[in-house]
Amino acid sequence: MARTSRETRTIRPAARRSAAKPVTERPASRRRRSAGEPPYHHGDLHDALLAAAERVLEREGLPGLTLRAVAREAGVSHAAPTHHFGDLTGLLSELAAIGFRRFNEAMIAAGNTETLPLMKAMARAKAYVAYAQARPGMYGLMFRTERLDMTRPSLHEAATASFQGLATAVSLSRNEKLTGEVLEALTLDRAAAIARAWSLVHGFTTLLLDGRLKDILHRLPEGTGVDQLLDAMLRSTVPRPPGP
């Protein structure tokens, strides 16, 4: 009986260890994947890295957006971003291209809600500001030219389309027809109109994001905010018909 008891005592701990941790168990992945999210399929990692980069950008700002940070966010090896984008400039440029495409789509959609050329232009201007408010990190990246490679086809195409949309909206508000040929060689008057409209909206947006309009907004009548201030500012730039 004593021998049987000793044998039992020597066998049971081993059995408990085996049940507690099977030899096939693998360490938990560090990948930040939401519950139920399927693993990457071949070819998906490129887009997954860009999505991870956008999350890092909006959460930590441009200084925190590094290749290693993106790899950690996506839960992949540190070499993965380099394999897909070459270097940080390549990653930032592809991310900015996405930003410009969304930016342009938002302004086009806003313009399509109006029929009059002037109202179309104003709707686009409001969409410009709204996009920057919703995605301040992406908006800031799009205009950090020194961090981007503007010769990359995707970024060059997206940025060019965005400028053409702006130029077209300004021309329509002036009752002018702007063709591709005209865009390649602007008159001084047309160039001044485009630069004036862009400076006005971009300057307003920058001041807003930097918190420099708080003092003005604080002094506005009750119930008046950013939207009303922007609308009044845009309307004040519309040429008034000459008096009798």
Backbone as JSON, one array per atom type, in Angstrom:
{
  "sequence": "MARTSRETRTIRPAARRSAAKPVTERPASRRRRSAGEPPYHHGDLHDALLAAAERVLEREGLPGLTLRAVAREAGVSHAAPTHHFGDLTGLLSELAAIGFRRFNEAMIAAGNTETLPLMKAMARAKAYVAYAQARPGMYGLMFRTERLDMTRPSLHEAATASFQGLATAVSLSRNEKLTGEVLEALTLDRAAAIARAWSLVHGFTTLLLDGRLKDILHRLPEGTGVDQLLDAMLRSTVPRPPGP",
  "N": [[0.83, -1.22, 0.0], [1.91, 1.2, 0.77], [3.82, 1.53, -1.2], [2.25, 1.85, -3.47], [0.99, 4.27, -2.85], [3.14, 6.04, -2.84], [3.84, 5.95, -5.57], [1.6, 7.02, -6.71], [1.74, 9.61, -5.72], [3.98, 10.56, -7.07], [3.22, 10.54, -9.68], [0.95, 12.19, -9.98], [1.6, 15.09, -9.74], [3.02, 15.48, -12.14], [1.04, 15.01, -14.0], [-0.65, 17.13, -13.44], [0.94, 19.31, -14.21], [1.12, 18.9, -16.95], [-1.53, 19.23, -17.77], [-1.93, 21.87, -17.13], [-0.35, 23.36, -18.86], [-0.2, 22.75, -22.04], [2.04, 21.25, -24.39], [1.77, 22.31, -26.9], [1.02, 24.93, -26.72], [1.14, 28.39, -27.63], [2.87, 31.53, -27.42], [1.0, 34.48, -26.64], [0.01, 36.72, -29.21], [1.42, 39.94, -29.96], [0.08, 41.62, -31.53], [-2.14, 44.29, -32.18], [-5.0, 43.6, -32.64], [-8.44, 43.79, -33.13], [-11.07, 42.11, -31.32], [-12.15, 39.15, -32.8], [-11.28, 39.89, -35.29], [-10.14, 38.89, -38.47], [-7.09, 37.16, -39.45], [-4.36, 38.62, -41.37], [-4.57, 38.49, -44.92], [-2.82, 37.43, -47.83], [-1.35, 40.18, -49.38], [-2.89, 42.05, -48.07], [-1.49, 43.37, -46.12], [-0.19, 45.74, -46.81], [-2.24, 47.73, -46.93], [-3.14, 47.45, -44.32], [-0.97, 48.35, -42.84], [-0.94, 51.05, -43.56], [-3.38, 51.85, -42.45], [-2.79, 51.42, -39.77], [-0.74, 53.29, -39.5], [-2.17, 55.67, -39.81], [-3.75, 55.63, -37.51], [-1.78, 55.86, -35.52], [-0.76, 58.37, -36.2], [-2.96, 60.15, -35.76], [-3.3, 59.76, -33.08], [-0.82, 60.18, -31.77], [0.47, 62.17, -33.14], [2.61, 63.68, -35.68], [5.38, 63.59, -34.84], [5.43, 61.2, -33.39], [5.05, 59.25, -35.24], [6.59, 56.7, -36.48], [8.47, 54.15, -38.24], [8.81, 51.89, -36.63], [6.84, 52.35, -34.7], [4.55, 52.09, -36.24], [4.77, 49.43, -37.05], [4.53, 48.16, -34.55], [1.91, 48.94, -33.91], [0.46, 47.63, -35.89], [1.13, 45.08, -35.27], [3.18, 43.56, -36.42], [6.36, 42.48, -37.8], [9.28, 44.54, -37.35], [10.48, 45.0, -39.75], [8.54, 44.99, -41.7], [7.14, 47.47, -42.53], [9.25, 48.77, -43.89], [9.72, 47.0, -45.96], [7.41, 47.32, -47.49], [7.2, 50.1, -48.03], [9.68, 51.25, -48.25], [11.03, 53.51, -46.88], [10.59, 55.9, -44.16], [9.71, 58.28, -45.35], [8.51, 57.32, -47.68], [6.34, 55.9, -46.6], [4.94, 58.0, -45.29], [4.29, 59.56, -47.49], [2.57, 57.93, -49.01], [0.53, 57.75, -47.18], [-0.27, 60.43, -47.0], [-1.26, 60.72, -49.58], [-3.61, 59.23, -49.44], [-4.96, 60.87, -47.66], [-5.3, 63.25, -49.19], [-6.96, 62.28, -51.24], [-9.32, 61.58, -49.85], [-9.92, 64.09, -48.82], [-10.41, 65.61, -51.13], [-12.61, 64.2, -52.11], [-14.48, 64.72, -50.11], [-14.9, 67.47, -50.4], [-15.91, 67.6, -53.0], [-18.29, 66.15, -52.69], [-19.63, 67.86, -50.92], [-19.91, 70.15, -52.48], [-21.65, 69.21, -54.4], [-24.07, 69.29, -53.17], [-25.21, 71.69, -53.58], [-26.56, 74.08, -55.96], [-26.15, 76.61, -57.15], [-23.28, 78.29, -58.42], [-21.73, 79.96, -56.66], [-22.62, 79.15, -54.13], [-21.85, 76.52, -54.22], [-19.07, 76.81, -54.12], [-18.78, 77.91, -51.56], [-19.77, 75.8, -50.01], [-17.84, 73.89, -50.49], [-15.65, 75.12, -49.28], [-16.41, 75.07, -46.6], [-16.45, 72.31, -46.21], [-13.76, 71.82, -46.44], [-12.69, 72.92, -44.07], [-14.08, 71.37, -42.21], [-13.11, 68.8, -42.72], [-10.43, 69.06, -41.87], [-10.84, 69.54, -39.15], [-11.9, 67.09, -38.36], [-9.86, 65.28, -38.93], [-7.19, 66.13, -37.86], [-4.48, 65.34, -37.67], [-3.91, 64.0, -40.09], [-4.53, 66.05, -41.89], [-2.57, 67.96, -41.21], [-0.25, 66.54, -41.96], [-0.56, 66.39, -44.76], [0.22, 68.87, -45.67], [2.84, 69.11, -45.0], [5.22, 69.43, -46.75], [8.0, 69.11, -46.76], [8.41, 66.68, -45.58], [7.5, 64.84, -47.31], [7.44, 62.93, -50.4], [6.84, 64.34, -53.17], [6.98, 63.47, -55.75], [6.14, 60.92, -55.95], [3.92, 58.83, -57.67], [1.21, 58.3, -56.73], [0.79, 60.22, -54.7], [1.34, 62.62, -56.05], [-0.67, 62.61, -58.02], [-3.02, 62.66, -56.42], [-2.72, 65.07, -54.96], [-2.63, 66.92, -57.03], [-5.19, 66.63, -58.15], [-6.68, 67.62, -56.04], [-5.89, 70.32, -55.98], [-6.82, 71.11, -58.5], [-9.55, 70.84, -58.1], [-10.0, 72.88, -56.24], [-9.24, 75.14, -57.77], [-11.12, 75.02, -59.83], [-13.53, 75.38, -58.42], [-13.2, 78.02, -57.49], [-13.1, 79.38, -59.91], [-15.66, 78.85, -60.94], [-17.18, 80.24, -59.1], [-16.62, 82.75, -59.92], [-17.91, 82.89, -62.25], [-16.53, 81.82, -64.41], [-15.1, 79.65, -66.87], [-13.06, 76.97, -66.38], [-10.58, 75.22, -67.9], [-8.48, 72.29, -68.51], [-6.28, 73.14, -69.98], [-6.17, 75.84, -69.38], [-5.54, 75.73, -66.69], [-2.89, 74.96, -66.76], [-1.55, 77.24, -67.47], [-2.06, 79.86, -65.87], [-3.71, 83.01, -65.79], [-2.6, 86.11, -64.33], [-4.63, 87.3, -62.86], [-6.5, 85.18, -62.45], [-4.86, 83.42, -61.02], [-4.36, 84.96, -58.76], [-6.92, 85.06, -57.65], [-7.37, 82.36, -56.99], [-5.27, 81.89, -55.18], [-5.96, 83.74, -53.21], [-8.45, 82.75, -52.25], [-7.65, 80.23, -51.32], [-5.72, 80.91, -49.42], [-7.32, 82.26, -47.57], [-9.14, 80.28, -46.6], [-7.39, 78.22, -45.79], [-5.79, 79.6, -43.99], [-7.67, 80.32, -42.03], [-8.37, 77.75, -41.17], [-5.94, 76.8, -40.12], [-5.48, 78.6, -37.99], [-7.69, 77.94, -36.46], [-7.23, 75.21, -35.77], [-4.91, 75.49, -34.32], [-5.82, 76.72, -32.1], [-5.97, 79.47, -32.0], [-8.13, 81.06, -32.49], [-9.74, 81.19, -30.34], [-10.1, 83.41, -28.66], [-11.51, 85.23, -30.25], [-13.81, 83.68, -30.8], [-14.83, 83.45, -28.23], [-15.81, 85.96, -27.78], [-17.99, 86.23, -29.4], [-21.54, 86.62, -30.16], [-23.98, 84.93, -28.11], [-24.67, 81.57, -28.89], [-23.44, 81.61, -31.3], [-20.94, 80.24, -33.31], [-18.08, 78.42, -34.59], [-18.95, 77.59, -37.18], [-20.79, 79.59, -37.94], [-19.14, 81.82, -37.87], [-17.26, 81.2, -39.88], [-18.99, 81.09, -42.11], [-19.91, 83.77, -42.21], [-17.48, 85.03, -42.71], [-16.78, 83.99, -45.23], [-18.9, 84.98, -46.77], [-18.38, 87.66, -46.61], [-16.38, 88.03, -48.4], [-17.46, 87.89, -50.86], [-17.94, 89.55, -53.89], [-19.7, 92.62, -53.96], [-22.53, 93.88, -55.71], [-22.32, 96.86, -57.69], [-23.46, 100.03, -56.39], [-26.44, 102.05, -56.95]],
  "CA": [[0.0, 0.0, 0.0], [2.79, 2.38, 0.84], [4.46, 1.73, -2.5], [1.23, 2.42, -4.39], [0.77, 5.68, -2.48], [4.28, 6.85, -3.33], [3.75, 6.02, -7.03], [0.53, 7.98, -7.03], [2.22, 10.96, -5.45], [4.96, 10.98, -8.08], [2.58, 10.67, -10.99], [-0.06, 13.25, -10.03], [2.11, 16.42, -10.07], [3.34, 15.54, -13.57], [-0.23, 15.13, -14.73], [-1.16, 18.49, -13.27], [1.73, 20.22, -15.03], [0.76, 18.69, -18.35], [-2.86, 19.8, -18.01], [-1.89, 23.33, -16.98], [0.29, 24.02, -20.01], [0.1, 21.78, -23.08], [3.28, 21.54, -25.11], [1.45, 23.0, -28.15], [0.59, 26.31, -26.45], [2.0, 29.42, -28.2], [2.75, 32.83, -26.75], [-0.02, 35.38, -27.2], [0.56, 37.7, -30.15], [1.39, 41.33, -29.52], [-0.65, 42.39, -32.52], [-3.31, 44.99, -31.66], [-6.12, 43.28, -33.52], [-9.68, 43.76, -32.37], [-11.63, 40.78, -31.11], [-12.87, 38.62, -33.94], [-10.71, 40.34, -36.56], [-9.42, 37.79, -39.09], [-5.68, 37.45, -39.74], [-4.11, 39.2, -42.68], [-4.42, 37.64, -46.09], [-1.73, 37.88, -48.69], [-1.65, 41.42, -50.08], [-3.63, 42.98, -47.22], [-0.63, 44.02, -45.13], [0.08, 47.11, -47.27], [-3.33, 48.6, -46.46], [-3.2, 47.37, -42.86], [0.09, 49.22, -42.33], [-1.39, 52.43, -43.73], [-4.41, 52.09, -41.44], [-2.08, 51.53, -38.5], [-0.03, 54.57, -39.51], [-3.14, 56.74, -39.58], [-4.12, 55.61, -36.1], [-0.65, 56.42, -34.76], [-0.68, 59.8, -36.53], [-4.02, 60.9, -35.09], [-3.19, 59.58, -31.63], [0.45, 60.64, -31.23], [1.02, 63.25, -33.93], [3.66, 63.34, -36.63], [6.63, 63.17, -34.19], [5.33, 59.83, -32.91], [4.82, 58.33, -36.35], [7.83, 56.08, -36.94], [8.26, 52.82, -38.81], [8.67, 50.94, -35.53], [5.54, 52.56, -34.08], [3.55, 51.52, -37.14], [4.87, 47.97, -36.95], [3.93, 47.75, -33.28], [0.46, 49.15, -33.99], [-0.1, 46.59, -36.76], [1.46, 43.77, -34.72], [4.02, 42.82, -37.36], [7.79, 42.67, -37.57], [9.76, 45.9, -37.63], [10.92, 45.09, -41.15], [7.41, 45.0, -42.63], [6.92, 48.77, -43.18], [10.34, 49.04, -44.83], [9.51, 46.14, -47.13], [6.3, 47.82, -48.31], [7.27, 51.52, -48.36], [11.06, 51.67, -48.44], [11.48, 54.28, -45.72], [9.5, 56.66, -43.54], [9.18, 59.22, -46.34], [7.6, 56.57, -48.54], [5.1, 55.64, -45.84], [4.22, 59.26, -45.09], [3.79, 60.02, -48.79], [1.41, 57.13, -49.36], [-0.54, 58.12, -46.25], [-0.75, 61.75, -47.43], [-2.06, 60.52, -50.79], [-4.95, 58.83, -48.97], [-5.58, 62.07, -47.1], [-5.72, 64.15, -50.27], [-8.11, 61.7, -51.94], [-10.51, 61.77, -49.0], [-10.11, 65.54, -48.74], [-11.04, 66.04, -52.38], [-13.94, 63.57, -52.18], [-15.37, 65.43, -49.18], [-15.26, 68.77, -50.98], [-16.78, 67.36, -54.16], [-19.61, 65.77, -52.17], [-20.26, 69.05, -50.36], [-20.29, 71.01, -53.6], [-22.78, 68.62, -55.12], [-25.32, 69.53, -52.45], [-25.69, 73.01, -53.97], [-26.74, 74.26, -57.4], [-25.55, 77.86, -57.58], [-21.82, 78.22, -58.37], [-21.19, 80.6, -55.47], [-22.94, 78.31, -52.99], [-20.99, 75.35, -54.35], [-17.75, 77.18, -53.64], [-18.86, 78.06, -50.11], [-19.93, 74.47, -49.43], [-16.52, 73.25, -50.54], [-14.8, 75.75, -48.27], [-16.83, 74.55, -45.29], [-15.99, 70.93, -46.15], [-12.31, 71.92, -46.24], [-12.47, 73.13, -42.64], [-14.64, 70.22, -41.49], [-12.17, 67.68, -42.86], [-9.28, 69.33, -41.01], [-11.26, 69.36, -37.76], [-12.14, 65.67, -38.11], [-8.6, 64.55, -39.06], [-6.12, 67.14, -37.79], [-3.17, 64.76, -37.93], [-3.8, 63.77, -41.53], [-4.51, 67.36, -42.55], [-1.25, 68.54, -41.01], [0.71, 65.8, -42.77], [-0.73, 66.7, -46.17], [0.88, 70.13, -46.01], [4.24, 69.07, -44.57], [5.89, 69.05, -47.98], [9.39, 68.72, -46.52], [8.42, 65.3, -45.1], [6.86, 64.01, -48.33], [8.02, 62.81, -51.72], [5.74, 64.74, -54.05], [7.12, 62.85, -57.06], [5.5, 59.59, -55.96], [2.72, 58.97, -58.53], [-0.06, 58.34, -56.01], [0.67, 61.5, -54.01], [1.28, 63.69, -57.05], [-2.0, 62.57, -58.64], [-4.04, 63.07, -55.45], [-2.54, 66.48, -54.64], [-3.0, 67.68, -58.23], [-6.65, 66.61, -58.24], [-7.19, 68.51, -55.0], [-5.69, 71.69, -56.44], [-7.73, 71.37, -59.62], [-10.87, 71.05, -57.54], [-10.02, 74.22, -55.66], [-9.19, 76.12, -58.85], [-12.39, 74.96, -60.54], [-14.55, 75.99, -57.58], [-13.0, 79.47, -57.5], [-13.48, 79.89, -61.23], [-17.12, 78.81, -61.05], [-17.74, 81.33, -58.29], [-16.38, 83.98, -60.69], [-18.6, 82.7, -63.53], [-15.53, 81.53, -65.44], [-14.94, 78.25, -67.21], [-11.64, 76.65, -66.25], [-10.24, 73.95, -68.55], [-7.16, 71.79, -68.19], [-5.27, 73.97, -70.63], [-6.08, 77.1, -68.64], [-4.87, 75.45, -65.43], [-1.45, 74.86, -66.97], [-0.98, 78.58, -67.64], [-3.04, 80.77, -65.29], [-3.47, 84.45, -65.85], [-2.29, 86.65, -63.01], [-5.9, 87.55, -62.17], [-7.02, 83.89, -61.98], [-3.95, 82.92, -59.99], [-4.59, 85.75, -57.54], [-8.21, 84.65, -57.08], [-7.2, 81.04, -56.39], [-4.41, 82.05, -54.01], [-6.71, 84.47, -52.19], [-9.43, 81.84, -51.66], [-6.93, 79.19, -50.59], [-5.11, 81.53, -48.23], [-8.37, 82.59, -46.62], [-9.67, 79.08, -45.95], [-6.3, 77.52, -45.12], [-5.4, 80.4, -42.83], [-8.72, 80.14, -41.01], [-8.26, 76.39, -40.64], [-4.73, 76.71, -39.3], [-5.73, 79.33, -36.75], [-8.67, 77.18, -35.69], [-6.6, 74.01, -35.22], [-3.9, 75.92, -33.35], [-6.48, 77.34, -30.96], [-5.74, 80.91, -32.0], [-9.4, 81.77, -32.67], [-10.54, 81.07, -29.12], [-10.44, 84.73, -28.12], [-12.59, 85.76, -31.1], [-15.01, 82.88, -30.59], [-15.33, 83.75, -26.9], [-16.47, 87.27, -27.8], [-19.13, 86.22, -30.3], [-22.85, 86.54, -29.5], [-24.36, 83.6, -27.64], [-25.23, 80.72, -29.93], [-22.65, 81.76, -32.52], [-19.7, 79.47, -33.18], [-17.15, 78.33, -35.72], [-19.66, 77.51, -38.46], [-21.34, 80.91, -38.27], [-18.01, 82.72, -38.14], [-16.75, 80.87, -41.21], [-19.98, 81.49, -43.11], [-19.88, 85.23, -42.32], [-16.22, 85.4, -43.32], [-16.86, 83.68, -46.66], [-19.83, 85.89, -47.42], [-17.8, 89.01, -46.67], [-15.44, 88.1, -49.52], [-18.21, 87.88, -52.13], [-18.07, 90.92, -54.44], [-21.03, 93.2, -53.93], [-22.85, 94.62, -56.94], [-22.18, 98.32, -57.52], [-24.67, 100.74, -55.98], [-27.1, 102.84, -58.02]],
  "C": [[0.85, 1.25, 0.0], [3.42, 2.65, -0.49], [3.49, 2.35, -3.5], [1.01, 3.89, -4.1], [1.89, 6.55, -2.97], [4.22, 7.0, -4.84], [2.69, 7.04, -7.45], [1.0, 9.41, -6.84], [3.21, 11.44, -6.51], [4.33, 11.19, -9.44], [1.68, 11.89, -11.05], [0.51, 14.63, -10.34], [2.44, 16.56, -11.55], [2.08, 15.71, -14.4], [-0.79, 16.52, -14.64], [-0.38, 19.47, -14.13], [1.35, 20.1, -16.5], [-0.58, 19.32, -18.67], [-2.82, 21.3, -17.96], [-1.32, 24.01, -18.2], [0.65, 23.0, -21.06], [1.35, 22.2, -23.85], [3.01, 22.31, -26.39], [1.07, 24.47, -27.93], [1.61, 27.3, -27.0], [1.82, 30.72, -27.45], [1.69, 33.68, -27.42], [0.63, 36.4, -28.1], [0.45, 39.1, -29.59], [0.57, 42.2, -30.47], [-1.91, 43.0, -31.92], [-4.49, 44.79, -32.61], [-7.38, 43.19, -32.68], [-10.24, 42.35, -32.31], [-12.43, 40.35, -32.34], [-12.31, 39.03, -35.29], [-9.92, 39.2, -37.19], [-7.97, 38.14, -39.32], [-5.52, 38.03, -41.13], [-4.09, 38.12, -43.75], [-3.3, 38.22, -46.94], [-2.15, 39.14, -49.45], [-2.37, 42.45, -49.24], [-2.72, 43.82, -46.33], [-0.31, 45.45, -45.52], [-0.97, 48.08, -46.73], [-3.42, 48.6, -44.94], [-2.13, 48.27, -42.24], [-0.3, 50.7, -42.46], [-2.48, 52.78, -42.71], [-3.78, 52.24, -40.06], [-1.35, 52.87, -38.4], [-0.97, 55.73, -39.25], [-3.58, 56.78, -38.12], [-3.02, 56.22, -35.23], [-0.58, 57.93, -34.97], [-1.72, 60.61, -35.77], [-3.91, 60.82, -33.57], [-1.94, 60.27, -31.06], [1.07, 61.8, -32.0], [2.16, 62.79, -34.81], [4.97, 62.94, -35.95], [6.6, 61.71, -33.71], [5.16, 58.79, -34.0], [6.17, 57.86, -36.9], [7.51, 54.71, -37.52], [8.05, 51.78, -37.72], [7.3, 51.09, -34.86], [4.43, 51.96, -34.93], [3.57, 50.0, -37.07], [4.26, 47.46, -35.66], [2.41, 47.86, -33.33], [-0.21, 48.05, -34.81], [0.19, 45.2, -36.23], [2.28, 42.92, -35.65], [5.49, 43.11, -37.06], [8.2, 44.1, -37.94], [10.18, 46.09, -39.08], [9.77, 45.26, -42.13], [7.17, 46.36, -43.28], [8.0, 49.11, -44.21], [10.16, 48.23, -46.1], [8.46, 46.72, -48.06], [6.5, 49.25, -48.8], [8.69, 52.06, -48.53], [11.64, 52.39, -47.24], [10.31, 55.08, -45.18], [8.89, 57.66, -44.51], [8.2, 58.54, -47.27], [6.28, 56.3, -47.86], [4.28, 56.91, -45.68], [3.59, 59.75, -46.39], [2.55, 59.25, -49.22], [0.23, 57.47, -48.44], [-1.12, 59.48, -46.62], [-1.61, 61.64, -48.68], [-3.48, 60.1, -50.43], [-5.68, 60.05, -48.43], [-6.09, 63.01, -48.18], [-6.93, 63.6, -51.02], [-9.39, 61.87, -51.13], [-10.9, 63.24, -48.93], [-10.88, 66.03, -49.97], [-12.44, 65.46, -52.51], [-14.94, 64.29, -51.28], [-15.81, 66.76, -49.76], [-16.17, 68.61, -52.2], [-18.2, 67.02, -53.69], [-20.35, 66.98, -51.61], [-20.73, 69.99, -51.47], [-21.51, 70.51, -54.34], [-24.11, 68.81, -54.41], [-25.93, 70.88, -52.83], [-25.81, 73.09, -55.49], [-26.07, 75.54, -57.92], [-24.03, 77.8, -57.44], [-21.22, 78.81, -57.1], [-21.43, 79.74, -54.23], [-22.13, 77.01, -53.02], [-19.61, 75.64, -53.77], [-17.73, 77.32, -52.11], [-19.0, 76.71, -49.41], [-18.6, 73.72, -49.42], [-15.59, 73.82, -49.48], [-15.14, 75.23, -46.87], [-16.39, 73.09, -45.12], [-14.49, 70.86, -45.91], [-12.01, 72.01, -44.74], [-12.94, 71.92, -41.84], [-13.71, 69.02, -41.56], [-10.99, 67.86, -41.92], [-9.64, 69.14, -39.54], [-11.42, 67.88, -37.41], [-10.84, 64.87, -38.11], [-7.42, 65.52, -39.01], [-4.73, 66.59, -38.07], [-2.94, 64.57, -39.42], [-3.71, 65.09, -42.28], [-3.14, 68.01, -42.41], [-0.19, 67.86, -41.86], [0.64, 66.2, -44.24], [0.0, 67.96, -46.6], [2.29, 70.24, -45.45], [5.09, 68.58, -45.74], [7.3, 68.56, -47.75], [9.5, 67.27, -46.03], [7.9, 64.32, -46.16], [7.68, 63.96, -49.61], [6.91, 63.09, -52.73], [5.86, 64.15, -55.44], [6.5, 61.45, -57.1], [4.17, 59.71, -56.71], [1.42, 59.11, -57.76], [-0.26, 59.68, -55.32], [0.56, 62.65, -55.0], [-0.11, 63.76, -57.68], [-3.06, 63.09, -57.69], [-3.94, 64.55, -55.13], [-2.94, 67.36, -55.83], [-4.51, 67.75, -58.39], [-7.27, 67.55, -57.22], [-7.04, 69.97, -55.41], [-6.64, 72.04, -57.58], [-9.16, 71.59, -59.13], [-11.03, 72.43, -56.95], [-10.09, 75.28, -56.76], [-10.52, 76.17, -59.6], [-13.5, 75.64, -59.74], [-14.43, 77.51, -57.57], [-13.43, 80.05, -58.83], [-14.99, 79.89, -61.42], [-17.76, 79.94, -60.25], [-17.56, 82.67, -58.97], [-17.05, 83.93, -62.06], [-17.62, 82.53, -64.68], [-15.51, 80.02, -65.69], [-13.46, 77.93, -67.23], [-11.39, 75.27, -66.85], [-8.84, 73.52, -68.14], [-6.06, 72.64, -68.78], [-5.07, 75.27, -69.87], [-5.32, 76.88, -67.33], [-3.36, 75.38, -65.59], [-0.79, 76.22, -67.1], [-2.02, 79.6, -67.17], [-2.68, 82.22, -65.58], [-3.18, 84.93, -64.43], [-3.57, 86.86, -62.2], [-6.49, 86.26, -61.62], [-6.15, 83.33, -60.86], [-4.16, 83.65, -58.67], [-5.88, 85.34, -56.87], [-8.09, 83.3, -56.37], [-6.36, 81.15, -55.11], [-5.14, 82.76, -52.87], [-7.7, 83.54, -51.48], [-8.74, 80.77, -50.81], [-6.32, 79.75, -49.31], [-6.15, 81.8, -47.15], [-8.83, 81.34, -45.86], [-8.56, 78.33, -45.19], [-5.84, 78.28, -43.88], [-6.4, 80.27, -41.69], [-8.59, 78.78, -40.35], [-7.06, 76.24, -39.72], [-4.91, 77.41, -37.96], [-6.69, 78.56, -35.84], [-8.02, 75.97, -35.01], [-5.56, 74.36, -34.16], [-4.5, 76.58, -32.12], [-6.34, 78.85, -30.89], [-7.01, 81.72, -32.22], [-10.26, 81.77, -31.41], [-10.98, 82.43, -28.59], [-11.58, 85.36, -28.92], [-13.89, 85.01, -30.84], [-15.64, 83.18, -29.23], [-16.13, 85.05, -26.87], [-17.7, 87.32, -28.71], [-20.45, 86.2, -29.52], [-23.18, 85.1, -29.12], [-25.04, 82.82, -28.76], [-24.5, 80.81, -31.25], [-21.32, 81.04, -32.33], [-18.88, 79.46, -34.45], [-17.87, 78.35, -37.05], [-20.2, 78.88, -38.88], [-20.24, 81.91, -38.59], [-17.44, 82.46, -39.53], [-17.71, 81.33, -42.3], [-19.96, 83.0, -43.31], [-18.6, 85.7, -43.01], [-16.24, 85.13, -44.82], [-17.78, 84.65, -47.39], [-19.25, 87.29, -47.55], [-16.82, 89.16, -47.83], [-16.14, 88.11, -50.87], [-18.35, 89.31, -52.65], [-19.51, 91.41, -54.42], [-21.31, 93.96, -55.23], [-22.72, 96.13, -56.68], [-23.51, 98.98, -57.2], [-25.25, 101.54, -57.14], [-26.35, 104.14, -58.25]]
}
